[in-house]
């Protein structure tokens, strides 16, 4: 009844009557109540805003409490399982071609197994279970893998290589068991395929997985990367290696991609075009193999060069190896077998083998003697097969009779060059310092600058060298030995072919180059021009006199086997003693055609006997094939 009365009064008299009655009923002064009720509307709105704000803030606190405390472990697990990753997209490695466009090195797809330490379970026993299961699939040492996993930085996201180039069956098994192998991933990559691997192994080299030591010197690489190890693959690593792309993705706890977030495409590596002639390379390789079988020796080297510009046409070192074994991941047993081979199949004899050159050094000594006025072209000596100095005898391989400079070159007369090097009778001799001067001008005893790693320098000694290294003075007998390419002198086959090219072209020494050009991904081509190291080593008449002597080697001397070829050639044989058992190396340097040389070549058989019975026949076979093919084209 009372409530109805109040409501009725409110409706009939309005707000002020209502307020008055209310004041009386509750015992308040009407003026005080009126005053309270007349608070401005704006202030009331502000109070409501603060009430709402406080309620919202309280709700937010409660929500945070719920997410962090009540559901914290649940969402932490989700956070651990789903992550944003930037995955590397490996760039295709540049291909390698010969001068005619034949592919010598290309890429084939491969799959590697890697692990991400940060994605492995935290519990040690679970890591060990994964290691055991994975080792069984991959047929690798379980204990070693367990040890590796135990020592990993559990926060690292850097991939670690477990095994490269796995089989298709192994890939399928890992994919089937992915849920039980968290942190283990399959990475699609590429490995090298080398055409005619054993024939080009020392030239092209090979690439393989980067080592920790190599990674320290190449900070832009990943531990799962491949890198050039030897040959062209190593020398031109920066050109062949492309630029990584990036693929940003969201992955789950197993590392599987859940969402693609963006991509930066990789840039392929540059292709290389060589000066190498694949056909000539194969021919030289086959010829050397055949001559090694006949001579029952195991080691040889040959290199051919264009004497007009320094371009390397072929480079072979035997024994070789199949570089595909290394590219595909050679086994420990196979690697141990290779390095245990006493014939050193990994050793590149062309650039790193240091050998006494023997008589093929005589043309350089002849140039020095003519340039220094020691003899004239017509100066003759009487060769009876030896000369005597005190109690010492310095022998020749035969008695040559009356011999001038050209005949001395053609017949390889040691006695004549004893006269030139150390002096005898009325001929004063050059002495070692002057011989060294001209031999150095021909690039002997120094780096040629060929674009291959591992080149050695050889040695052209002098009087000071012997005193410093051996503690003895230089004797005349030392000069006699040096004048015929023996004694302390050592050279490399690449130096000797470069020297031969300088004789052939009239006195210009190039820094030989294997690479013809670099083809970039954008279509641009950068050409590699061999550097001219020096010109005009000696006056033209001197160079022509010595070349005539080398031509006479073919027509009348120790290289007569080449005289029936349908083109002219010139050369010089060499038989160099080494060791204490009267063993000899067999050398032959040559160039053809004589009038306008297109090819200069050195053929070397390590421990192969005499040059005229082994290196000369191999040279004839190679040159005959080379010019027959050219004429057929």
ZICOR-V315773 format. One record per residue. PHI is phi in whole degrees, -180 to 180 (none if undefined). Layout:
[[PHI] [PHI]]
This chain:
[[none] [-68] [-64] [-65] [-63] [-64] [-63] [-64] [-64] [-62] [-72] [-90] [-113] [93] [-70] [-70] [-60] [-59] [-64] [-68] [-59] [-61] [-64] [-65] [-66] [-100] [82] [-111] [-68] [-62] [-69] [-65] [-63] [-61] [-65] [-68] [-73] [-92] [-61] [-61] [-62] [-60] [-67] [-63] [-64] [-66] [-62] [-60] [-59] [-66] [-60] [-64] [-62] [-63] [-62] [-63] [-63] [-62] [-64] [-63] [-62] [-63] [-66] [-63] [-59] [-66] [-69] [-85] [-98] [-69] [-109] [-58] [-64] [-62] [-74] [-63] [-65] [-63] [-62] [-68] [-84] [-116] [-136] [-91] [-125] [-105] [-89] [-78] [-104] [-72] [-83] [-61] [-75] [-63] [-86] [-124] [-122] [-83] [-66] [-99] [98] [-72] [-77] [-106] [-146] [-137] [-117] [-128] [-67] [-152] [-128] [-112] [-102] [-128] [-129] [-108] [-53] [-68] [-97] [-74] [-59] [-77] [-73] [-57] [-67] [-70] [-61] [-66] [-63] [-63] [-60] [-64] [-66] [-68] [-62] [-66] [-65] [-88] [59] [-124] [-70] [-68] [-63] [-67] [-66] [-62] [-64] [-61] [-63] [-66] [-94] [-74] [-75] [-67] [-98] [-78] [-108] [-74] [-68] [-118] [-74] [-98] [-155] [-100] [51] [-79] [-79] [-64] [-63] [-63] [-61] [-65] [-64] [-64] [-65] [-66] [-106] [-55] [-64] [-96] [-128] [-62] [88] [-104] [-128] [-101] [-116] [-76] [-143] [-143] [-121] [-79] [-121] [-105] [-72] [53] [-47] [-62] [-74] [-111] [-58] [-74] [-85] [-76] [77] [-158] [-114] [-155] [-62] [-68] [-94] [-63] [-65] [-66] [-65] [-64] [-92] [-134] [-65] [-82] [-98] [-104] [-67] [-97] [-79] [-101] [-148] [-65] [-103] [-145] [60] [-60] [-57] [-83] [-62] [-114] [-55] [-65] [-78] [-74] [-76] [-84] [-110] [-57] [-101] [-129] [-130] [-89] [-139] [-104] [-119] [-94] [-63] [-86] [89] [-75] [-75] [-106] [-154] [-89] [-112] [157] [-146] [-119] [-68] [-74] [-109] [-60] [-70] [-79] [-82] [-116] [-111] [-91] [-81] [-67] [-99] [-58] [-63] [-66] [-59] [-64] [-65] [-64] [-59] [-63] [-65] [-67] [-59] [-64] [-72] [-66] [-64] [-69] [-91] [57] [-116] [-121] [-125] [-158] [-155] [-153] [-148] [-121] [-142] [-84] [-69] [-84] [-146] [83] [-76] [-81] [-92] [-161] [-152] [-131] [-131] [-127] [-73] [-111] [-154] [-92] [-67] [-65] [-59] [-74] [-64] [-93] [95] [-70] [-74] [-61] [-64] [-66] [-66] [-62] [-65] [-68] [-74] [-83] [-67] [-67] [-86] [54] [-65] [-83] [-85] [-87] [-67] [-66] [-105] [-117] [-80] [-108] [-135] [-66] [-79] [65] [-69] [-70] [-81] [-59] [-59] [-67] [-67] [-65] [-59] [-63] [-66] [-69] [-66] [-92] [74] [-69] [-142] [-107] [-56] [-92] [-60] [-120] [-132] [-98] [-99] [-103] [102] [-171] [-131] [-120] [-130] [65] [-90] [-101] [-116] [-118] [-94] [-109] [-84] [-166] [-86] [-99] [72] [-69] [-136] [-99] [-64] [-65] [-65] [-62] [-71] [-63] [-98] [57] [-79] [-67] [-58] [-60] [-79] [-62] [-59] [-68] [-79] [-109] [84] [-167] [61] [-82] [-97] [-73] [88] [-79] [81] [-69] [-62] [-73] [-62] [-60] [-56] [-78] [-65] [-65] [-61] [-83] [89] [-80] [76] [-149] [-68] [-79] [87] [-59] [-85] [-141] [-78] [88] [-68] [-109] [-96] [72] [-150] [-114] [-81] [-150] [-61] [-66] [-58] [-65] [-66] [-72] [-89] [-114] [81] [-128] [-74] [-88] [-103] [-60] [-60] [-64] [-68] [-61] [-62] [-64] [-68] [-111] [76] [-119] [76] [-89] [-73] [-137] [-141] [-111] [-57] [-69] [-65] [-72] [-72] [-68] [-63] [-62] [-62] [-67] [-64] [-67] [-92] [97] [121] [-109] [-106] [-101] [-91] [-64] [-132] [-90] [-85] [-89] [-159] [-117] [-98] [-85] [-63] [-83] [97] [-73] [-128] [-104] [-93] [-101] [-104] [-56] [-78] [-85] [-80] [-164] [-123] [52] [-59] [-151] [-56] [-57] [-64] [-69] [-62] [-68] [-61] [-68] [-62] [-62] [-65] [-71] [-67] [-67] [-57] [-81] [-82] [-137] [-110] [-77] [-113] [-61] [-59] [-87] [-70] [-94] [-69] [-78] [-150] [-84] [-152] [-142] [-172] [-155] [-86] [-150] [-130] [-111] [-76] [-149] [70] [-113] [-118] [58] [-79] [-135] [-92] [-109] [-123] [-155] [-108] [-156] [-151] [-160] [-64] [-61] [-71] [-146] [-61] [-111] [-145] [-121] [-149] [-124] [-123] [-134] [-117] [-73] [71] [-94] [88] [-94] [-61] [-73] [-105] [-135] [-69] [-66] [-59] [-64] [-63] [-59] [-61] [-68] [-65] [-60] [-64] [-61] [-80] [-65] [-65] [-63] [-68] [-69] [-71]]
